Amino acid sequence: MSFNMNRINPNQTQVFFHDGRFETLTNEELEEFLLHMGISEVISGIEQDITD
């Protein structure tokens, strides 16, 4: 499944799927989504962006 992400504020990220759907996720929901997708290495980068 292909998707792009766009941080819209410090606690929310929009996830745009290539089929036209999108979801707005909190940091906790985003972490769960990325773990489910098997992209755990991205989470540390996101957490780093949040703390900067």
C-alpha positions in Angstrom: 0.0 0.0 0.0 1.5 3.3 -1.0 1.0 6.5 0.9 2.4 9.9 1.7 2.4 11.8 5.0 2.1 15.4 5.8 2.5 16.8 9.4 -0.3 19.4 9.9 0.4 20.3 13.5 2.6 18.9 16.3 0.1 16.1 17.2 -1.5 15.3 13.8 -0.4 13.9 10.5 -2.4 13.4 7.4 -1.8 10.1 5.6 -2.7 10.3 1.9 -3.2 6.9 0.2 -2.6 6.6 -3.6 -6.2 5.5 -4.1 -7.5 8.9 -3.1 -8.3 8.2 0.6 -6.8 10.1 3.4 -6.8 10.0 7.2 -5.8 12.4 9.9 -4.0 10.6 12.7 -2.7 11.6 16.1 0.9 10.7 17.0 -0.3 7.6 18.8 -2.5 6.5 15.9 0.4 7.2 13.4 2.8 5.1 15.5 0.3 2.2 15.5 -0.3 2.6 11.8 3.4 2.6 10.9 4.0 -0.5 13.1 1.1 -2.2 11.4 2.6 -1.3 8.0 6.0 -2.6 9.2 7.8 0.7 9.0 9.1 0.9 12.6 12.4 2.6 11.6 10.4 5.7 10.5 9.0 6.2 14.0 12.3 7.2 15.5 12.7 9.9 12.8 9.2 11.2 13.5 9.9 11.3 17.2 13.1 13.2 16.6 11.2 15.7 14.4 8.7 16.2 17.2 11.3 16.9 19.8 13.4 19.3 17.7 
